[in-house]
Amino acid sequence: MKKILILGGGLAALEAAIWLRKYGFNVTVVANRDYLYIYPISIWIPTGEYSFEDCILRWNDLAKIHGFKFILDEVNEININKKTIKCEKNLFNDFEYLIISIGAQKIRHKGIENTLSICGKPEESIKIKEKLDELIKKGYGKLAFGFGGNPKDPSNVRGGPAFEVMFNIDYKLRKLGIRDKFEITFFAPMPKPGARMGEKALKAMDNWFKRLNINYIKGKKIKEFVKDGVIFEDDSKLESDLTMFIPAGDGHEVLKNSDLPLNEAGFVKINEYCEVLHNFDETSSDKYKIFAIGDSAAIDGPDWRAKQGHLAEVMARNVAYNINEMEKGSEKRAEYISHINILCVMDAGNAAAFVFRDNKRAIMIPLPIIGHWMKKGWGWYYKNSKFNKIPRIPGL
């Protein structure tokens, strides 16, 4: 069996491993955590609805179920021409295909250590909960929620989770009867945060903010974060006892220090089949195929494109299919660009909104009560289908 090395421990890496094993390949996954963290459902950790354990899948369990090999290690260096992947404990150079899915790093704003992120290190979700619990015990506070952008690659924005955590905390405070004791403010440096969802969705969000009495600061660039708030470019200050901020994604340092072809932001350039079109130099003795998927890849498409979990999984399945076709000597290939859309159920604690956008339409549909349980249902489905406890629904 041909050997395939997958670097990364997220949704895309797991999906690629599962499908490659279905095709019968010898698959090794290298990740720097012994668990896969399900970010989309971690929004309920700060409010106490889910525990940290509710949001993880152990890689060793997944490896046993699907038949791939898992190695816990940190990738330190990728050298394509020398065909070497250096990790803290291991050196890898024996494979026919390489799939890069190590994700992205976050833009380092000044004073970022004074913030917490629901899309950062998994442990930060617990810290958000602990800080929120302190403020609830005190009985009052000022809460700030926001996200940033990357002008070098606008597809790496994570706005949805910021809205979701904010709305869920708002709902929790209302249930406790203390919402009037808390000041909640949303902030973002772009003039129209969430614009990629479409104009109708933006208007609906504005109405949502007004109804919930959430303050809105937009279009002000962030100068720095301080312990008690946010300083903007005009030196105005947003005071905050808890600042949750999701920085935009930036190219991983390992990628930036590699000989991979990168875009301006440091993401790996790929074609529509997720292949890395790398020109091996004359010293390369062993040619092999390289792919990049998920947040590691520089995706093409419309200006509103966004890197989301469902697209990462499409890319992973396509790569598995394409490798299998290559091995069969077939010219058939599956591309990812036609699958680019925005698709999410934005949860608010007691309700949700279904958001969808493609090249033809942009919609936001309110889903009172049922929307919340739809999203929780997806989390249950994801965990159980990955453990082969229930059949997988095609496309999900």
PLY file of the C-alpha trace (Angstrom):
ply
format ascii 1.0
element vertex 396
property float x
property float y
property float z
element edge 395
property int vertex1
property int vertex2
end_header
0.00 0.00 0.00
1.19 3.51 -0.80
2.17 5.52 2.28
0.43 8.80 2.97
1.55 11.25 5.66
-0.98 13.73 7.02
0.26 16.68 9.07
-2.37 18.20 11.31
-4.99 17.35 13.90
-8.19 19.11 12.82
-11.40 18.28 10.99
-9.72 18.17 7.57
-6.94 15.84 8.73
-9.41 13.37 10.22
-11.65 13.41 7.15
-8.70 12.79 4.86
-7.48 9.91 7.04
-10.91 8.26 7.11
-11.43 8.37 3.36
-7.89 7.36 2.49
-8.28 4.31 4.70
-11.56 3.51 2.91
-9.51 3.43 -0.30
-7.01 1.10 1.37
-3.96 3.35 1.77
-1.37 3.21 4.56
-2.08 6.42 6.49
-0.14 8.15 9.27
-1.48 11.23 11.04
0.90 13.51 12.98
-0.71 16.03 15.35
0.45 18.06 18.33
-2.54 17.19 20.54
-3.78 13.74 21.50
-7.34 14.84 20.82
-9.30 16.45 18.02
-11.05 19.59 19.28
-14.50 20.22 17.82
-14.41 24.01 17.65
-17.99 24.51 16.33
-19.53 23.12 19.53
-17.00 24.63 21.94
-19.17 27.80 21.98
-21.12 26.18 24.84
-18.14 25.67 27.13
-18.10 29.31 28.41
-21.79 29.09 29.39
-21.36 25.68 31.04
-23.70 23.78 28.72
-20.83 21.60 27.52
-17.70 20.47 29.30
-14.29 20.40 27.67
-14.53 16.60 27.36
-17.81 16.98 25.45
-15.89 18.76 22.67
-13.02 16.36 22.01
-12.36 13.05 20.25
-9.25 11.10 21.23
-6.96 10.45 18.28
-5.91 7.02 19.53
-9.56 5.94 19.62
-10.14 7.29 16.10
-6.99 5.54 14.85
-8.16 2.17 16.19
-11.61 2.54 14.67
-10.47 3.63 11.21
-7.16 1.78 10.96
-4.66 4.59 10.53
-1.55 5.26 12.59
-1.47 8.25 14.94
1.72 9.90 16.19
1.70 12.65 18.80
4.39 15.13 17.81
5.01 18.77 16.90
5.94 19.60 13.30
8.95 21.91 13.35
10.21 21.91 9.76
8.91 21.03 6.31
11.52 20.68 3.57
9.87 19.70 0.33
12.98 19.33 -1.83
14.74 17.14 0.72
11.51 15.26 1.44
11.94 15.61 5.18
9.43 16.48 7.86
11.24 17.25 11.10
9.27 17.03 14.33
10.32 17.34 17.94
10.63 13.56 18.32
10.48 12.11 14.82
11.82 12.54 11.30
9.56 11.52 8.41
10.84 10.87 4.88
9.22 7.60 3.87
5.96 8.41 2.09
4.56 8.76 -1.43
1.98 11.47 -0.67
2.04 14.38 1.78
-1.08 16.20 2.99
-0.50 19.47 4.85
-3.28 20.42 7.26
-1.54 22.07 10.21
-3.94 24.99 10.26
-3.03 28.63 10.70
-1.55 30.90 13.31
-3.24 34.06 14.54
-2.22 37.63 13.84
-0.40 38.93 16.90
-2.01 42.20 17.93
-0.26 44.29 20.55
-1.43 43.18 23.98
-3.20 40.09 22.63
-2.29 38.30 25.88
-4.98 40.41 27.53
-7.68 38.67 25.50
-9.16 35.20 25.30
-10.35 33.49 22.13
-12.93 30.79 21.49
-10.96 29.91 18.33
-7.52 29.87 19.92
-5.93 27.22 22.09
-8.70 24.89 23.30
-7.88 25.62 26.95
-8.91 29.25 26.45
-12.58 28.21 26.33
-12.27 27.10 29.96
-10.61 30.39 30.90
-13.50 32.32 29.33
-15.91 30.32 31.47
-13.88 30.88 34.62
-13.71 34.65 34.04
-17.42 34.83 33.22
-18.26 32.85 36.37
-16.24 35.33 38.43
-18.17 38.26 36.99
-21.50 36.50 37.49
-20.58 35.87 41.11
-19.71 39.56 41.46
-23.04 40.41 39.89
-22.00 42.92 37.24
-19.41 43.61 34.56
-18.43 44.86 31.14
-18.00 42.30 28.38
-16.39 42.89 24.98
-16.51 40.52 22.01
-14.83 41.00 18.64
-12.87 39.61 15.73
-10.21 40.91 13.37
-9.30 40.61 9.72
-6.27 39.88 7.58
-6.06 42.25 4.58
-3.50 39.94 2.95
-6.03 37.09 2.90
-9.62 38.00 3.91
-10.79 34.37 3.80
-9.25 33.75 7.24
-11.81 35.58 9.35
-13.66 33.76 12.16
-16.61 36.03 12.86
-19.40 33.55 13.49
-18.06 32.06 16.75
-17.61 35.56 18.22
-21.29 36.31 17.59
-22.34 32.91 18.93
-20.44 33.13 22.22
-21.70 36.67 22.76
-25.33 35.73 22.08
-25.10 32.64 24.28
-23.64 34.63 27.17
-26.35 37.26 26.72
-28.97 34.49 26.96
-27.32 32.98 30.06
-27.31 36.35 31.83
-30.99 36.84 30.96
-31.85 33.43 32.40
-30.04 34.40 35.59
-31.98 37.68 35.71
-28.84 39.84 35.74
-28.50 40.92 32.10
-29.23 44.55 33.06
-26.15 44.49 35.30
-23.84 43.75 32.37
-22.73 45.97 29.51
-22.05 43.97 26.33
-20.19 45.49 23.38
-19.23 44.01 20.06
-16.25 45.50 18.18
-14.47 44.93 14.87
-12.01 46.98 12.78
-13.90 46.54 9.50
-16.80 48.89 8.64
-19.18 45.98 7.94
-18.28 42.99 10.11
-20.12 39.95 8.84
-20.54 41.46 5.35
-19.56 38.17 3.73
-22.94 36.82 4.88
-24.74 39.32 2.62
-26.61 42.62 3.05
-29.85 41.03 4.30
-27.95 39.18 6.99
-26.20 42.40 8.03
-29.54 44.18 8.50
-30.87 41.24 10.47
-27.79 41.31 12.70
-28.23 45.03 13.35
-31.81 44.40 14.46
-30.65 41.52 16.62
-28.10 43.78 18.36
-30.70 46.47 19.04
-33.21 43.98 20.42
-30.64 42.53 22.82
-29.23 45.95 23.79
-25.72 45.11 22.61
-23.42 48.03 21.82
-21.65 48.07 18.45
-18.23 49.55 17.61
-17.19 48.96 14.02
-14.78 50.48 11.54
-12.19 51.41 14.20
-8.79 49.77 13.90
-7.38 48.27 17.06
-4.29 49.93 18.49
-3.74 47.55 21.39
-5.41 45.42 24.02
-4.92 46.26 27.69
-5.92 44.44 30.85
-9.12 46.41 31.23
-10.15 46.92 27.64
-9.38 47.83 24.04
-7.59 50.92 22.74
-8.55 51.99 19.23
-6.57 53.96 16.65
-8.20 57.25 17.70
-7.06 56.53 21.29
-10.63 55.95 22.44
-11.04 53.11 24.89
-13.58 50.34 25.29
-13.53 49.32 28.95
-13.92 45.62 29.57
-13.66 43.10 32.40
-13.58 40.24 29.89
-12.38 40.69 26.32
-12.97 37.79 23.94
-11.30 38.43 20.60
-10.72 36.16 17.61
-7.72 37.32 15.56
-7.71 36.56 11.85
-5.67 33.63 10.62
-2.13 34.09 9.36
0.26 31.62 7.73
1.78 29.10 10.13
5.42 29.78 10.96
6.36 26.27 9.87
4.90 27.04 6.45
6.56 30.44 6.24
9.93 28.86 6.99
9.49 26.07 4.44
10.23 25.88 0.72
6.53 25.60 -0.12
4.94 28.09 -2.54
2.98 30.59 -0.42
0.67 33.53 -0.94
1.29 36.93 0.66
-0.28 35.85 3.96
1.77 32.67 4.19
-0.75 30.06 3.08
0.14 27.24 0.70
-0.74 27.84 -2.94
-2.84 25.07 -4.46
-4.76 24.37 -7.65
-8.45 23.48 -7.80
-7.60 19.88 -6.88
-5.74 20.96 -3.70
-2.40 19.98 -5.27
0.65 22.02 -4.33
2.31 22.92 -7.62
5.86 22.86 -6.37
8.86 22.96 -8.68
11.32 20.45 -7.28
14.91 21.58 -7.69
17.64 19.54 -9.34
18.84 18.13 -6.01
15.50 16.44 -5.35
15.97 12.73 -5.84
12.50 11.59 -4.88
9.45 13.27 -6.46
6.12 12.85 -4.70
2.67 14.46 -4.59
1.88 17.23 -2.09
-1.54 18.56 -1.10
-2.72 21.30 1.26
-6.21 21.46 2.76
-8.18 23.44 5.33
-6.71 26.54 6.95
-3.21 25.77 5.66
-4.28 26.31 2.05
-4.70 29.55 0.11
-8.17 29.13 -1.38
-9.41 30.81 -4.53
-12.92 32.07 -5.13
-15.21 35.08 -4.66
-14.31 38.00 -2.39
-16.72 36.77 0.29
-15.14 33.30 0.48
-14.44 31.96 3.95
-12.57 28.98 5.33
-15.10 26.86 7.17
-15.13 23.33 8.50
-17.44 21.92 5.86
-15.20 23.24 3.06
-12.13 21.76 4.77
-13.86 18.38 4.84
-14.80 18.67 1.15
-11.16 19.39 0.34
-10.11 16.37 2.41
-12.54 14.00 0.68
-11.51 15.34 -2.70
-7.83 14.78 -1.99
-8.52 11.20 -0.95
-10.53 10.65 -4.13
-7.87 12.29 -6.31
-5.05 10.22 -4.83
-7.05 7.06 -5.43
-7.71 8.08 -9.04
-4.02 8.85 -9.54
-3.10 5.41 -8.29
-5.58 3.86 -10.71
-4.03 5.80 -13.58
-7.27 7.74 -14.10
-7.52 11.37 -15.19
-10.64 11.98 -13.09
-10.28 14.67 -10.45
-12.55 16.37 -7.90
-12.22 20.13 -7.37
-13.17 22.27 -4.36
-13.95 25.69 -5.85
-17.55 24.93 -6.83
-18.18 23.91 -3.21
-17.23 27.32 -1.78
-20.14 28.79 0.13
-20.93 30.16 3.55
-23.00 27.70 5.53
-23.65 27.80 9.25
-26.25 27.65 11.96
-25.46 30.65 14.15
-26.52 29.74 17.66
-27.90 32.17 20.23
-28.65 29.93 23.21
-32.41 29.67 22.80
-32.56 30.08 19.02
-30.36 30.24 15.95
-30.20 31.59 12.42
-29.50 29.55 9.32
-26.97 31.43 7.18
-26.17 30.51 3.59
-24.42 32.29 0.76
-23.17 31.28 -2.65
-22.72 33.05 -5.98
-26.47 33.19 -6.54
-28.01 34.11 -3.20
-27.41 35.13 0.39
-29.97 34.24 3.04
-30.44 34.31 6.79
-33.45 32.45 8.19
-34.39 32.81 11.89
-34.85 29.44 13.61
-36.44 30.02 17.04
-35.72 27.20 19.52
-35.34 24.47 16.87
-32.19 26.08 15.46
-30.39 25.69 18.77
-31.20 21.99 18.88
-30.27 21.56 15.22
-26.74 22.74 16.01
-26.50 20.52 19.06
-27.81 17.68 16.91
-24.98 18.26 14.45
-22.45 17.97 17.28
-23.98 14.66 18.39
-23.98 13.44 14.79
-20.38 14.49 14.18
-19.00 12.67 17.21
-21.01 9.49 16.75
-20.50 9.23 12.99
-16.75 9.66 13.36
-16.78 6.79 15.86
-18.82 4.70 13.37
-21.65 4.43 15.90
-24.18 5.72 13.37
-24.20 5.80 9.55
-22.73 8.87 7.87
-25.04 11.10 5.88
-23.55 11.75 2.40
-22.02 15.22 2.27
-22.00 15.66 6.07
0 1
1 2
2 3
3 4
4 5
5 6
6 7
7 8
8 9
9 10
10 11
11 12
12 13
13 14
14 15
15 16
16 17
17 18
18 19
19 20
20 21
21 22
22 23
23 24
24 25
25 26
26 27
27 28
28 29
29 30
30 31
31 32
32 33
33 34
34 35
35 36
36 37
37 38
38 39
39 40
40 41
41 42
42 43
43 44
44 45
45 46
46 47
47 48
48 49
49 50
50 51
51 52
52 53
53 54
54 55
55 56
56 57
57 58
58 59
59 60
60 61
61 62
62 63
63 64
64 65
65 66
66 67
67 68
68 69
69 70
70 71
71 72
72 73
73 74
74 75
75 76
76 77
77 78
78 79
79 80
80 81
81 82
82 83
83 84
84 85
85 86
86 87
87 88
88 89
89 90
90 91
91 92
92 93
93 94
94 95
95 96
96 97
97 98
98 99
99 100
100 101
101 102
102 103
103 104
104 105
105 106
106 107
107 108
108 109
109 110
110 111
111 112
112 113
113 114
114 115
115 116
116 117
117 118
118 119
119 120
120 121
121 122
122 123
123 124
124 125
125 126
126 127
127 128
128 129
129 130
130 131
131 132
132 133
133 134
134 135
135 136
136 137
137 138
138 139
139 140
140 141
141 142
142 143
143 144
144 145
145 146
146 147
147 148
148 149
149 150
150 151
151 152
152 153
153 154
154 155
155 156
156 157
157 158
158 159
159 160
160 161
161 162
162 163
163 164
164 165
165 166
166 167
167 168
168 169
169 170
170 171
171 172
172 173
173 174
174 175
175 176
176 177
177 178
178 179
179 180
180 181
181 182
182 183
183 184
184 185
185 186
186 187
187 188
188 189
189 190
190 191
191 192
192 193
193 194
194 195
195 196
196 197
197 198
198 199
199 200
200 201
201 202
202 203
203 204
204 205
205 206
206 207
207 208
208 209
209 210
210 211
211 212
212 213
213 214
214 215
215 216
216 217
217 218
218 219
219 220
220 221
221 222
222 223
223 224
224 225
225 226
226 227
227 228
228 229
229 230
230 231
231 232
232 233
233 234
234 235
235 236
236 237
237 238
238 239
239 240
240 241
241 242
242 243
243 244
244 245
245 246
246 247
247 248
248 249
249 250
250 251
251 252
252 253
253 254
254 255
255 256
256 257
257 258
258 259
259 260
260 261
261 262
262 263
263 264
264 265
265 266
266 267
267 268
268 269
269 270
270 271
271 272
272 273
273 274
274 275
275 276
276 277
277 278
278 279
279 280
280 281
281 282
282 283
283 284
284 285
285 286
286 287
287 288
288 289
289 290
290 291
291 292
292 293
293 294
294 295
295 296
296 297
297 298
298 299
299 300
300 301
301 302
302 303
303 304
304 305
305 306
306 307
307 308
308 309
309 310
310 311
311 312
312 313
313 314
314 315
315 316
316 317
317 318
318 319
319 320
320 321
321 322
322 323
323 324
324 325
325 326
326 327
327 328
328 329
329 330
330 331
331 332
332 333
333 334
334 335
335 336
336 337
337 338
338 339
339 340
340 341
341 342
342 343
343 344
344 345
345 346
346 347
347 348
348 349
349 350
350 351
351 352
352 353
353 354
354 355
355 356
356 357
357 358
358 359
359 360
360 361
361 362
362 363
363 364
364 365
365 366
366 367
367 368
368 369
369 370
370 371
371 372
372 373
373 374
374 375
375 376
376 377
377 378
378 379
379 380
380 381
381 382
382 383
383 384
384 385
385 386
386 387
387 388
388 389
389 390
390 391
391 392
392 393
393 394
394 395
